[in-house]
Amino acid sequence: MREAPEHAVARAVDSLLAQGFVPGAPALEAELARLAPTWTTRVVEIGDDAATWRRGLVSDVVDVVTLGLAGRFVPRKVEKTWVVVTARPTADGTDVVLAPLAGRWGQADTGGTTAKPWVDAAAGALVQAWRAGGVLLREPTTTPFVGDRDCPAYPRTFRRAQKEVRARRA
């Protein structure tokens, strides 16, 4: 993409905030920046820990039956989900990563979280805006797992940052 990493991250965060996400903890962002200094990184989050603990086969079946009977009149709890929004400059432009990490410990989101509709809506609006602005160099790709260990969205790097932040609070 033809946009500076800082601008690409800011636009992505704005798109996620418009979908109901809230800014993540500054301490977590600072730790991710320390662990992956070549990336520009922000974190947003949605959901709560209570919904995360409740997830399982039985609660999924109850949710499906409840939502099937009541439609959209019954609000569904969203499990705790962070989205790591990160970008870095490359020889071809800027690489941007939006990586949902779900659950209490930030596991890679394989598409099964309750936050998926909000993440998809934000990503779709963002790609559309980038297309309209002519800054996309190639079509975006999706993957359920970030495999680059140097990326702040790599699940182990994210969990390590969470652990460091918790340790400083204690």
Sequence and secondary structure as in RCSB ss.txt:
>XXXX:A:sequence
MREAPEHAVARAVDSLLAQGFVPGAPALEAELARLAPTWTTRVVEIGDDAATWRRGLVSDVVDVVTLGLAGRFVP
RKVEKTWVVVTARPTADGTDVVLAPLAGRWGQADTGGTTAKPWVDAAAGALVQAWRAGGVLLREPTTTPFVGDRD
CPAYPRTFRRAQKEVRARRA
>XXXX:A:secstr
  S HHHHHHHHHHHHHHTT EE  HHHHHHHHHH TTSEEEEEEESBHHHHHH SHHHHHHHHHHHHHHGGGS 
   B EEEEEEEEEETTEEEEEEEEEETTTTEE  S STTHHHHHHHHHHHHHHHHHHT  SS     SS   TT
STTSHHHHHHHHHHHHHHH 
